[in-house]
Amino acid sequence: MNYSTTNKRPGLFSMLTNLVKQQIGERKLDSPLGYILLGLVALVLAFAIAKIDTLVGMLFIAGLLGGTLAFICLFNTKLGFYITVSLSFFAFYINRLISENIPVGLGIDGLIALTFIGIYFRKTVQRQKYWQHSKNPIAAVYFLFMVFLVVELFNPSMDSIPGWVFAFRKFLNFVMIFYISLHIFEDLATVKEFIKLWLVLAFLAGAYGCFQEWHGLLGFEDRWVNRDPIRYKLYFQAGSMRKFSFLSDPTAYGMLMADAVIFALVLSMGSVTRKQRMLLLGISIPMALGMAFSGTRTAYAMLPAGVIFYVLMTITSKKTMAFAILSMMVFIVVLFGPFHNGTISRIRTTFLLSEDGSFNVRDVNRERIQPYILRHPLGGGLSTSGVVGSQYNPGHTLAGFPPDSGYLKSALETGWVGLFLTCFTYFVILRTGIRNFYKSQSPEIKGIYAAILAALYGYIVAHYTQVAIGQIPGCFFFYSMLAALVKLITFEKEQPNKKNLITVKL
């Protein structure tokens, strides 16, 4: 007797497999059964943590979150990149909160690498060119710099290969951020999406800095500052505590806030609606206050530098002239107004360099080390100066020497050849952006170009007194905006009939 196979009932294993595919693959656990499964998993985890060990449970949860982040970075590169940028703002805050010295930098580096690998896999599957969008002057000059750093591996003055690996890894991370951004910024809407994310994060950091100033540091923050006497001495100056918000230190916080204020102010001068302009000016207030409360003199100098750069770029505009006059009036009031407190006094000393002892000490150090720089065209080698030099090259001549300037650090570790390449790199960046700014015919794109260039110039100026370019999270803005300088002009070419219809929505 023959039986039809169409009436054969599926086995239990097949039913379970189909159920899993339906609930996870199709419905993404967005169903009553999915909620029940998630609830059961949560109960099991809670029971395991209570019965086994809290630390083991926390490690398990951290591994679960880390695996999820890794999966996102590999298969949804844009979301993974945005999550990485957001985590870079709060990673140091979490460290202080749990009182553990978690290697924050390594975690961020890992997420960047996974996002880069995700783009590589996607291009492999879709059979796209790996170096698409990379034929531009900025990519070329960074490739040249990478070749030079490889040559530095054979620098006879360098004693530590791990030190070279440490510095080269950081440089590769910056290049990967630039590369990732080149491929994520597929249209103008994506660039504006990133800008909105960055301004929101910067606003939160500024607002929290104001909270620290008016409320005082929270208990775990105060304990973190007092744990290290040297840190306390650096942070507590002129009778008040320098604020650092979510970031690693007051210097990184102050420079980030100054750059965000420049970016928001210049963006508000572009092709935006009145409501958008008021919003941009409104969010710049807590960021400007956060900059002031950080007590970072470099940040105070960044703001007028960025404003002056913008004014020079658009000096023929009546709106620009009014903005310049208003900015000058505010600057004069801050410098010579009849009010005094610790923050205002610190701002004033920024523009009276002869009265500031720290600047004089730096000048003496630079003059003392100049003969060494002239005798070593390739420098002392990567990771040979400052605290890192003491760690990787403890017996080196430069070990422990304070590289208070990014340019001085380049001259010390890569010689005057490396310093020339550093300056040439920033020249190419500004030249590319300025050329595209004047080539653009779209008021909106020109406004974004102006904001990016003014903000990048602020960082380039700050690099003279601090190692400003490359700190977390500012490196994400700097290197992502390099990609925007390259891509914005292509969006205008692709949509010539819509260039006047685009508006910035924040």
ZADO-159596 format. One record per residue (C-alpha): residue in one letter; chain; x, y, z; residue number from 0. Coordinates in Angstrom, 1 decimal. Example, Ala and Ser with C-alpha at 12.3 -4.5 7.8 and 13.67 -1.06 7.14 Angstrom:
BEGIN
["A","A",[12.3,-4.5,7.8],0]
["S","A",[13.7,-1.1,7.1],1]
//
This chain:
BEGIN
["M","A",[0.0,0.0,0.0],0]
["N","A",[1.5,3.4,-1.1],1]
["Y","A",[1.1,6.4,1.1],2]
["S","A",[1.6,10.0,-0.2],3]
["T","A",[4.6,11.8,1.3],4]
["T","A",[2.7,15.1,1.3],5]
["N","A",[0.7,13.9,4.3],6]
["K","A",[3.8,13.1,6.3],7]
["R","A",[4.0,15.2,9.4],8]
["P","A",[7.3,17.0,10.1],9]
["G","A",[9.4,15.7,13.0],10]
["L","A",[9.9,17.5,16.3],11]
["F","A",[13.4,18.7,15.3],12]
["S","A",[12.1,20.2,12.1],13]
["M","A",[9.3,21.9,13.9],14]
["L","A",[11.7,23.4,16.4],15]
["T","A",[14.1,24.5,13.6],16]
["N","A",[11.3,26.2,11.7],17]
["L","A",[10.1,27.9,14.9],18]
["V","A",[13.6,29.3,15.6],19]
["K","A",[13.9,30.5,12.1],20]
["Q","A",[10.6,32.2,12.3],21]
["Q","A",[11.0,33.8,15.7],22]
["I","A",[14.7,34.9,15.3],23]
["G","A",[15.3,35.2,11.5],24]
["E","A",[12.0,36.7,10.5],25]
["R","A",[10.3,38.3,13.5],26]
["K","A",[13.5,39.2,15.4],27]
["L","A",[11.9,38.0,18.6],28]
["D","A",[9.2,40.7,18.2],29]
["S","A",[6.4,38.4,19.3],30]
["P","A",[4.8,37.1,22.5],31]
["L","A",[6.9,33.9,22.3],32]
["G","A",[10.0,36.0,21.8],33]
["Y","A",[9.2,38.1,24.9],34]
["I","A",[8.8,35.0,26.9],35]
["L","A",[12.1,33.6,25.7],36]
["L","A",[13.9,36.8,26.5],37]
["G","A",[12.3,36.9,30.0],38]
["L","A",[13.5,33.3,30.6],39]
["V","A",[17.0,34.2,29.6],40]
["A","A",[17.0,37.2,31.9],41]
["L","A",[15.8,35.0,34.8],42]
["V","A",[18.5,32.4,34.2],43]
["L","A",[21.2,35.1,34.1],44]
["A","A",[19.9,36.7,37.3],45]
["F","A",[19.8,33.3,39.1],46]
["A","A",[23.3,32.5,37.8],47]
["I","A",[24.7,35.8,39.0],48]
["A","A",[23.1,35.4,42.5],49]
["K","A",[24.2,31.8,43.0],50]
["I","A",[27.6,31.7,41.3],51]
["D","A",[29.5,35.0,41.6],52]
["T","A",[28.6,38.6,40.8],53]
["L","A",[31.9,39.2,39.0],54]
["V","A",[31.4,36.1,36.8],55]
["G","A",[27.9,37.3,36.0],56]
["M","A",[29.1,40.8,35.1],57]
["L","A",[31.9,39.3,32.9],58]
["F","A",[29.2,37.1,31.2],59]
["I","A",[27.0,40.2,30.5],60]
["A","A",[30.0,42.1,29.3],61]
["G","A",[30.9,39.3,26.9],62]
["L","A",[27.3,39.2,25.7],63]
["L","A",[27.3,42.9,25.1],64]
["G","A",[30.7,42.8,23.4],65]
["G","A",[29.6,40.0,21.1],66]
["T","A",[26.6,41.9,20.2],67]
["L","A",[28.6,45.0,19.4],68]
["A","A",[31.1,43.0,17.4],69]
["F","A",[28.2,41.5,15.4],70]
["I","A",[26.8,44.9,14.7],71]
["C","A",[30.1,46.4,13.6],72]
["L","A",[30.7,43.5,11.2],73]
["F","A",[27.2,43.4,9.6],74]
["N","A",[25.9,46.9,10.0],75]
["T","A",[28.9,49.1,9.6],76]
["K","A",[27.2,52.5,9.9],77]
["L","A",[25.4,51.6,13.1],78]
["G","A",[28.5,50.0,14.4],79]
["F","A",[30.5,53.1,13.7],80]
["Y","A",[27.9,55.4,15.3],81]
["I","A",[27.9,53.2,18.4],82]
["T","A",[31.7,53.3,18.6],83]
["V","A",[31.6,57.1,18.4],84]
["S","A",[29.1,57.2,21.2],85]
["L","A",[31.0,54.8,23.4],86]
["S","A",[34.2,56.9,22.9],87]
["F","A",[32.4,59.8,24.8],88]
["F","A",[31.4,57.6,27.8],89]
["A","A",[34.1,55.0,28.1],90]
["F","A",[36.2,57.0,30.5],91]
["Y","A",[33.2,57.8,32.6],92]
["I","A",[32.3,54.1,33.0],93]
["N","A",[35.9,53.5,34.0],94]
["R","A",[35.6,56.0,36.8],95]
["L","A",[32.2,54.7,37.8],96]
["I","A",[33.3,51.1,38.4],97]
["S","A",[36.7,52.1,39.7],98]
["E","A",[38.5,49.8,37.4],99]
["N","A",[41.3,50.5,34.9],100]
["I","A",[39.7,49.0,31.9],101]
["P","A",[41.8,49.4,28.7],102]
["V","A",[39.4,51.8,27.1],103]
["G","A",[41.6,52.5,24.1],104]
["L","A",[42.0,48.9,23.2],105]
["G","A",[38.2,48.4,23.2],106]
["I","A",[37.6,51.4,21.0],107]
["D","A",[40.4,50.2,18.7],108]
["G","A",[38.8,46.8,18.5],109]
["L","A",[35.4,48.2,17.4],110]
["I","A",[37.1,50.4,14.8],111]
["A","A",[39.0,47.3,13.4],112]
["L","A",[35.8,45.2,13.3],113]
["T","A",[33.9,48.0,11.4],114]
["F","A",[36.8,48.2,9.0],115]
["I","A",[36.7,44.4,8.5],116]
["G","A",[32.9,44.6,8.0],117]
["I","A",[33.3,47.1,5.2],118]
["Y","A",[36.0,44.8,3.7],119]
["F","A",[33.6,41.8,3.8],120]
["R","A",[30.8,43.8,2.3],121]
["K","A",[33.0,44.9,-0.6],122]
["T","A",[34.2,41.3,-1.1],123]
["V","A",[30.6,40.0,-1.3],124]
["Q","A",[29.4,42.8,-3.5],125]
["R","A",[32.6,42.6,-5.6],126]
["Q","A",[33.3,46.3,-5.2],127]
["K","A",[36.7,48.0,-5.4],128]
["Y","A",[38.4,48.1,-2.0],129]
["W","A",[40.0,51.5,-2.6],130]
["Q","A",[36.8,53.2,-4.0],131]
["H","A",[36.6,56.9,-2.9],132]
["S","A",[40.3,56.8,-1.9],133]
["K","A",[41.7,58.6,-4.9],134]
["N","A",[42.0,62.0,-3.3],135]
["P","A",[44.9,64.2,-2.0],136]
["I","A",[44.1,63.6,1.6],137]
["A","A",[44.2,59.8,1.2],138]
["A","A",[47.4,60.1,-0.8],139]
["V","A",[49.2,62.2,1.8],140]
["Y","A",[48.2,59.8,4.6],141]
["F","A",[49.5,56.9,2.6],142]
["L","A",[52.8,58.8,2.2],143]
["F","A",[52.9,59.3,5.9],144]
["M","A",[52.2,55.6,6.5],145]
["V","A",[55.2,54.7,4.3],146]
["F","A",[57.3,57.1,6.3],147]
["L","A",[56.3,55.5,9.6],148]
["V","A",[57.2,52.1,8.2],149]
["V","A",[60.7,53.5,7.4],150]
["E","A",[60.8,54.7,11.1],151]
["L","A",[60.8,51.1,12.1],152]
["F","A",[64.5,51.0,11.0],153]
["N","A",[65.4,54.2,12.9],154]
["P","A",[68.8,53.4,14.6],155]
["S","A",[67.9,55.7,17.5],156]
["M","A",[64.9,53.7,18.5],157]
["D","A",[65.3,50.9,21.0],158]
["S","A",[61.8,49.4,21.3],159]
["I","A",[59.8,47.5,18.6],160]
["P","A",[56.7,47.3,20.8],161]
["G","A",[56.8,51.1,21.1],162]
["W","A",[56.8,51.4,17.3],163]
["V","A",[53.9,49.0,17.2],164]
["F","A",[52.0,51.0,19.8],165]
["A","A",[52.4,54.3,17.8],166]
["F","A",[51.8,52.8,14.4],167]
["R","A",[48.6,51.1,15.7],168]
["K","A",[47.2,54.4,16.7],169]
["F","A",[48.0,55.9,13.3],170]
["L","A",[46.3,52.9,11.6],171]
["N","A",[43.2,53.6,13.7],172]
["F","A",[43.0,57.2,12.4],173]
["V","A",[43.4,56.0,8.8],174]
["M","A",[40.7,53.4,9.4],175]
["I","A",[38.3,56.1,10.8],176]
["F","A",[39.0,58.1,7.6],177]
["Y","A",[38.5,55.1,5.4],178]
["I","A",[35.3,54.0,7.2],179]
["S","A",[33.8,57.5,6.9],180]
["L","A",[34.6,57.6,3.2],181]
["H","A",[32.4,54.6,2.7],182]
["I","A",[29.7,55.4,5.3],183]
["F","A",[29.1,59.0,3.9],184]
["E","A",[27.2,57.7,0.8],185]
["D","A",[25.1,60.9,0.5],186]
["L","A",[24.5,64.3,2.0],187]
["A","A",[21.9,62.9,4.4],188]
["T","A",[24.4,60.6,6.0],189]
["V","A",[26.9,63.4,6.6],190]
["K","A",[24.2,65.4,8.3],191]
["E","A",[23.2,62.4,10.3],192]
["F","A",[26.7,62.1,11.6],193]
["I","A",[26.8,65.8,12.3],194]
["K","A",[23.6,65.6,14.3],195]
["L","A",[25.0,62.7,16.3],196]
["W","A",[28.2,64.5,17.1],197]
["L","A",[26.4,67.7,18.1],198]
["V","A",[24.1,65.8,20.4],199]
["L","A",[27.0,64.0,22.1],200]
["A","A",[29.0,67.3,22.4],201]
["F","A",[25.9,69.0,23.9],202]
["L","A",[25.5,66.2,26.5],203]
["A","A",[29.2,66.5,27.4],204]
["G","A",[28.9,70.3,27.7],205]
["A","A",[25.8,70.1,29.8],206]
["Y","A",[27.4,67.5,32.2],207]
["G","A",[30.4,69.8,32.6],208]
["C","A",[28.1,72.6,33.7],209]
["F","A",[26.5,70.1,36.1],210]
["Q","A",[29.9,69.4,37.6],211]
["E","A",[30.6,73.1,38.0],212]
["W","A",[27.3,74.0,39.6],213]
["H","A",[26.6,70.8,41.6],214]
["G","A",[30.1,69.7,42.2],215]
["L","A",[31.8,66.4,41.3],216]
["L","A",[29.9,63.2,42.2],217]
["G","A",[31.4,61.0,44.9],218]
["F","A",[33.1,58.5,42.5],219]
["E","A",[34.5,61.4,40.4],220]
["D","A",[35.9,63.1,43.5],221]
["R","A",[37.5,59.9,44.7],222]
["W","A",[39.1,59.3,41.2],223]
["V","A",[40.6,62.8,41.2],224]
["N","A",[42.0,62.5,44.7],225]
["R","A",[43.4,59.0,44.2],226]
["D","A",[46.4,60.4,42.3],227]
["P","A",[48.2,63.5,43.9],228]
["I","A",[49.7,64.5,40.6],229]
["R","A",[46.2,64.4,39.0],230]
["Y","A",[44.7,66.4,41.8],231]
["K","A",[47.5,69.1,41.4],232]
["L","A",[46.8,69.4,37.7],233]
["Y","A",[43.0,69.6,38.1],234]
["F","A",[42.7,71.8,41.2],235]
["Q","A",[44.1,75.2,40.2],236]
["A","A",[43.4,78.8,41.3],237]
["G","A",[41.0,77.6,44.0],238]
["S","A",[38.7,75.6,41.7],239]
["M","A",[38.5,72.2,40.2],240]
["R","A",[38.9,72.0,36.4],241]
["K","A",[35.9,70.1,34.9],242]
["F","A",[36.3,67.1,32.6],243]
["S","A",[32.7,65.9,32.1],244]
["F","A",[32.6,62.3,30.6],245]
["L","A",[36.0,62.6,29.0],246]
["S","A",[39.5,61.5,30.0],247]
["D","A",[40.8,64.9,31.4],248]
["P","A",[40.0,68.6,31.4],249]
["T","A",[42.4,69.3,28.4],250]
["A","A",[40.7,66.8,26.1],251]
["Y","A",[37.3,68.1,27.3],252]
["G","A",[38.1,71.8,26.8],253]
["M","A",[39.5,71.3,23.3],254]
["L","A",[36.5,69.2,22.3],255]
["M","A",[34.0,71.8,23.6],256]
["A","A",[35.9,74.6,21.8],257]
["D","A",[35.8,72.8,18.5],258]
["A","A",[32.1,71.9,18.9],259]
["V","A",[31.3,75.6,19.6],260]
["I","A",[33.2,76.7,16.5],261]
["F","A",[31.4,74.1,14.5],262]
["A","A",[27.9,75.0,15.8],263]
["L","A",[28.5,78.7,15.5],264]
["V","A",[29.7,78.6,11.9],265]
["L","A",[27.0,76.1,10.9],266]
["S","A",[24.4,78.5,12.3],267]
["M","A",[25.8,81.2,9.9],268]
["G","A",[25.1,78.9,6.9],269]
["S","A",[21.9,78.1,4.9],270]
["V","A",[19.7,77.2,7.8],271]
["T","A",[16.2,78.2,9.0],272]
["R","A",[15.7,80.6,11.9],273]
["K","A",[14.6,77.8,14.1],274]
["Q","A",[17.7,75.7,13.3],275]
["R","A",[19.9,78.8,13.9],276]
["M","A",[18.4,79.3,17.3],277]
["L","A",[18.8,75.6,18.1],278]
["L","A",[22.5,75.7,17.1],279]
["L","A",[23.1,78.9,19.1],280]
["G","A",[21.3,77.4,22.1],281]
["I","A",[23.3,74.2,22.2],282]
["S","A",[26.5,76.1,21.9],283]
["I","A",[25.9,77.9,25.2],284]
["P","A",[26.5,74.9,27.5],285]
["M","A",[29.4,73.8,25.3],286]
["A","A",[31.0,77.2,25.6],287]
["L","A",[30.5,77.1,29.4],288]
["G","A",[32.0,73.6,29.6],289]
["M","A",[35.0,74.9,27.6],290]
["A","A",[35.4,77.7,30.1],291]
["F","A",[35.0,75.5,33.2],292]
["S","A",[37.6,73.0,31.8],293]
["G","A",[40.3,75.7,32.5],294]
["T","A",[42.1,74.7,29.3],295]
["R","A",[44.0,77.7,27.9],296]
["T","A",[44.5,75.9,24.5],297]
["A","A",[40.8,75.7,24.2],298]
["Y","A",[40.4,79.4,24.8],299]
["A","A",[42.8,80.1,22.0],300]
["M","A",[41.0,77.7,19.6],301]
["L","A",[37.7,79.6,19.6],302]
["P","A",[39.0,82.9,18.3],303]
["A","A",[41.3,81.0,15.8],304]
["G","A",[38.4,79.2,14.3],305]
["V","A",[36.2,82.3,14.2],306]
["I","A",[39.0,84.3,12.5],307]
["F","A",[39.5,81.5,9.9],308]
["Y","A",[35.8,81.6,9.1],309]
["V","A",[35.7,85.4,8.8],310]
["L","A",[38.6,85.4,6.4],311]
["M","A",[36.9,82.7,4.2],312]
["T","A",[33.7,84.6,4.0],313]
["I","A",[34.8,88.2,4.5],314]
["T","A",[32.7,89.6,1.6],315]
["S","A",[29.4,88.6,3.3],316]
["K","A",[27.5,91.2,5.3],317]
["K","A",[26.4,88.5,7.7],318]
["T","A",[30.0,87.6,8.3],319]
["M","A",[31.0,91.2,9.1],320]
["A","A",[28.2,91.5,11.6],321]
["F","A",[29.2,88.2,13.2],322]
["A","A",[32.9,89.4,13.3],323]
["I","A",[32.0,92.7,15.0],324]
["L","A",[29.8,90.9,17.6],325]
["S","A",[32.5,88.4,18.3],326]
["M","A",[35.1,91.1,18.8],327]
["M","A",[32.8,92.9,21.2],328]
["V","A",[32.3,89.8,23.3],329]
["F","A",[36.0,89.1,23.2],330]
["I","A",[36.8,92.6,24.5],331]
["V","A",[34.2,92.4,27.2],332]
["V","A",[35.6,89.0,28.4],333]
["L","A",[39.2,90.4,28.5],334]
["F","A",[38.6,93.8,30.0],335]
["G","A",[35.1,93.6,31.6],336]
["P","A",[34.7,94.7,35.3],337]
["F","A",[34.2,91.2,36.6],338]
["H","A",[36.6,88.7,38.0],339]
["N","A",[36.6,85.0,39.0],340]
["G","A",[39.0,82.0,38.5],341]
["T","A",[37.6,81.1,35.1],342]
["I","A",[37.7,84.6,33.7],343]
["S","A",[41.2,85.1,35.0],344]
["R","A",[42.5,81.9,33.4],345]
["I","A",[40.9,83.0,30.1],346]
["R","A",[42.7,86.4,30.3],347]
["T","A",[46.1,84.8,31.0],348]
["T","A",[45.7,82.8,27.7],349]
["F","A",[46.1,86.0,25.7],350]
["L","A",[48.8,87.5,28.0],351]
["L","A",[51.5,84.9,27.3],352]
["S","A",[54.3,86.8,29.0],353]
["E","A",[52.4,86.5,32.3],354]
["D","A",[52.0,82.8,32.2],355]
["G","A",[54.7,80.6,33.6],356]
["S","A",[53.8,77.4,31.8],357]
["F","A",[54.3,78.9,28.4],358]
["N","A",[57.7,80.2,29.4],359]
["V","A",[58.7,76.8,30.6],360]
["R","A",[57.6,75.3,27.3],361]
["D","A",[59.7,77.8,25.4],362]
["V","A",[62.8,77.0,27.5],363]
["N","A",[62.2,73.2,26.8],364]
["R","A",[61.8,73.8,23.1],365]
["E","A",[65.0,75.8,22.9],366]
["R","A",[66.9,73.2,24.9],367]
["I","A",[65.9,70.3,22.6],368]
["Q","A",[66.4,72.0,19.3],369]
["P","A",[70.0,70.8,18.8],370]
["Y","A",[68.8,67.2,19.2],371]
["I","A",[66.1,67.7,16.5],372]
["L","A",[68.6,69.2,14.1],373]
["R","A",[71.1,66.3,14.5],374]
["H","A",[68.4,63.6,14.0],375]
["P","A",[66.5,64.1,10.7],376]
["L","A",[64.4,61.0,11.5],377]
["G","A",[64.1,61.8,15.2],378]
["G","A",[64.5,59.5,18.2],379]
["G","A",[61.9,57.0,17.0],380]
["L","A",[58.2,56.4,17.7],381]
["S","A",[57.2,56.3,21.4],382]
["T","A",[60.5,57.6,22.7],383]
["S","A",[59.3,60.9,24.3],384]
["G","A",[57.1,61.7,27.3],385]
["V","A",[55.5,59.1,29.6],386]
["V","A",[55.2,56.6,26.8],387]
["G","A",[58.9,57.0,26.1],388]
["S","A",[59.7,56.1,29.7],389]
["Q","A",[57.5,53.0,29.4],390]
["Y","A",[58.8,51.7,26.0],391]
["N","A",[62.3,53.3,25.8],392]
["P","A",[63.3,54.0,29.4],393]
["G","A",[67.0,54.5,28.6],394]
["H","A",[66.4,56.8,25.7],395]
["T","A",[67.6,60.5,25.7],396]
["L","A",[64.0,61.6,25.0],397]
["A","A",[62.4,59.4,27.6],398]
["G","A",[60.4,61.5,30.0],399]
["F","A",[60.9,64.7,28.0],400]
["P","A",[57.4,66.5,27.9],401]
["P","A",[56.1,66.8,24.4],402]
["D","A",[53.7,69.6,25.3],403]
["S","A",[53.0,70.2,21.6],404]
["G","A",[51.9,67.8,18.8],405]
["Y","A",[54.3,69.5,16.4],406]
["L","A",[57.2,69.2,19.0],407]
["K","A",[56.3,65.5,19.5],408]
["S","A",[56.5,65.0,15.7],409]
["A","A",[59.9,66.7,15.6],410]
["L","A",[61.2,64.7,18.6],411]
["E","A",[60.1,61.3,17.4],412]
["T","A",[60.2,61.6,13.6],413]
["G","A",[62.7,64.4,13.2],414]
["W","A",[62.4,67.5,11.0],415]
["V","A",[61.5,65.3,8.1],416]
["G","A",[58.5,64.0,10.0],417]
["L","A",[57.6,67.6,11.2],418]
["F","A",[57.7,68.7,7.5],419]
["L","A",[55.3,65.8,6.6],420]
["T","A",[53.0,66.6,9.5],421]
["C","A",[52.7,70.3,8.4],422]
["F","A",[52.4,69.3,4.7],423]
["T","A",[49.5,66.9,5.7],424]
["Y","A",[47.6,69.7,7.4],425]
["F","A",[48.3,72.0,4.4],426]
["V","A",[46.8,69.4,2.0],427]
["I","A",[43.8,69.0,4.3],428]
["L","A",[43.1,72.8,4.4],429]
["R","A",[43.9,73.3,0.7],430]
["T","A",[41.5,70.5,-0.3],431]
["G","A",[38.7,71.8,1.8],432]
["I","A",[39.1,75.4,0.8],433]
["R","A",[39.2,74.5,-2.9],434]
["N","A",[36.0,72.5,-2.6],435]
["F","A",[34.4,75.3,-0.6],436]
["Y","A",[35.0,77.8,-3.4],437]
["K","A",[34.0,75.3,-6.1],438]
["S","A",[30.7,74.5,-4.5],439]
["Q","A",[27.6,76.2,-5.8],440]
["S","A",[25.2,74.9,-3.1],441]
["P","A",[24.7,77.3,-0.2],442]
["E","A",[24.1,74.4,2.2],443]
["I","A",[27.2,72.5,1.2],444]
["K","A",[29.3,75.7,1.4],445]
["G","A",[28.0,76.3,4.9],446]
["I","A",[28.9,72.7,6.0],447]
["Y","A",[32.4,73.1,4.4],448]
["A","A",[32.9,76.4,6.3],449]
["A","A",[32.0,74.8,9.6],450]
["I","A",[34.2,71.8,9.1],451]
["L","A",[37.2,73.9,8.0],452]
["A","A",[36.9,76.3,10.8],453]
["A","A",[36.7,73.4,13.3],454]
["L","A",[39.6,71.5,11.8],455]
["Y","A",[41.7,74.7,11.8],456]
["G","A",[41.0,75.1,15.5],457]
["Y","A",[42.4,71.6,16.2],458]
["I","A",[45.4,72.3,13.9],459]
["V","A",[46.2,75.5,15.9],460]
["A","A",[45.7,73.7,19.2],461]
["H","A",[48.2,71.1,18.1],462]
["Y","A",[50.9,73.8,18.7],463]
["T","A",[50.4,73.8,22.5],464]
["Q","A",[48.9,70.3,23.1],465]
["V","A",[48.9,66.9,21.4],466]
["A","A",[45.4,67.8,20.3],467]
["I","A",[44.8,65.7,17.2],468]
["G","A",[44.3,62.1,17.9],469]
["Q","A",[42.7,62.1,21.4],470]
["I","A",[39.5,60.2,22.1],471]
["P","A",[36.8,61.1,21.2],472]
["G","A",[38.0,64.2,19.2],473]
["C","A",[39.8,61.9,16.7],474]
["F","A",[36.4,60.6,15.4],475]
["F","A",[35.3,64.1,14.5],476]
["F","A",[38.7,65.1,13.0],477]
["Y","A",[39.2,62.1,10.7],478]
["S","A",[35.5,61.7,9.8],479]
["M","A",[35.3,65.3,8.7],480]
["L","A",[38.4,64.7,6.5],481]
["A","A",[36.2,62.2,4.6],482]
["A","A",[33.4,64.8,4.5],483]
["L","A",[35.7,67.3,2.9],484]
["V","A",[36.3,64.8,0.1],485]
["K","A",[32.8,63.6,-0.3],486]
["L","A",[30.6,66.7,0.0],487]
["I","A",[31.5,68.1,-3.4],488]
["T","A",[30.6,64.8,-5.1],489]
["F","A",[27.1,65.0,-3.7],490]
["E","A",[26.7,68.3,-5.3],491]
["K","A",[27.8,66.9,-8.7],492]
["E","A",[25.4,64.0,-8.4],493]
["Q","A",[22.4,66.2,-7.6],494]
["P","A",[22.9,69.5,-9.5],495]
["N","A",[19.2,70.2,-9.8],496]
["K","A",[18.6,69.8,-6.1],497]
["K","A",[21.4,71.8,-4.6],498]
["N","A",[19.2,74.7,-3.5],499]
["L","A",[16.5,72.5,-2.1],500]
["I","A",[18.5,70.9,0.7],501]
["T","A",[18.2,72.2,4.2],502]
["V","A",[20.1,71.2,7.3],503]
["K","A",[17.7,69.6,9.8],504]
["L","A",[19.0,69.4,13.3],505]
//
